[in-house]
Amino acid sequence: MSDYLIRATACNEEVRAFAINSKDLVEEARASHMTSPVVTAAMGRLLTGAAMMGSMMKGDKDLLTLQVLGSGPVQGITVTADSHGRVKGFPNVPIVEVPPKYEGKLDVGAAIGVGVLRVIRDTGLKEPYVGTVELKTGEIAEDLTYYFAQSEQTPSAVGLGVLVDTDYSVRAAGGFIIQLMPNTSDETISKLEENLKKLPTVTSMFDEGKTPEEVLGLVLDGMDFEITEKSEVAFECDCSRERVQDSIASIAKDDIQEMIDEGKPVEVRCQFCNKKYDFTIDDLKEML
Ligand SMILES: [Zn+2]
């Protein structure tokens, strides 16, 4: 198993925790969209957070969407996660360059800019749940922490990291989410704060080859905890030729006729995974 996430409870369920190794899924996203390093980091952090939040959902068909919209050159990133560890996503602008924050540190906040984080949870009800908060830093982890506090009244600590190698591939990626339940004692809170203060950066832990279990071991050091779930996660899109065909067929007949008259085959790319679908003139005629 390469990428996986674990879920744990600590201190008699005062605390719930998640940790994930997401290197392969972030690399898959990068290779699909051919993103520049800072966009790989931004999209990778959002995908990593979404995968953990997806695992918080209970329904088989529940779908979580995280959307960051900002004034920076990336403009926006949209990712989705289901409750089975499948994530997918795309940046509005895949290639962006911003000066590093300092040597070797990508400036994700500058690439995103000021804006909002939107969380949409579709659990099959008539109206999906939508929560929107202002971006705190555009660095994603802080923004998700703020979202949990503001919209879900759940004090949380979120750590996300993506390390891009010199050849632009993803060298390491992962993260954790720690959440306090309403009954958390002051003692547990101060112990957690102490642990988080001395915790190495998320990228350095995963780059050293630490597993999600070991990362949680450090975050929950000195506390009783039990891993209750371990599951695979992957970048996976559910697009298909049939779906794309349906979406073409749903546009106005005149527009399809226009494409036929132009005499050029049509190329449609899936927004989420960038997969290309080609339709010949004959295919288009058949749709009419
Ligand atoms: Zn797709």
Residues whose N, C-alpha, C, O or C-beta is under 5 A from the ligand:
A	BS01	ZN	C237 C239 C270 F272 C273 N274 K275
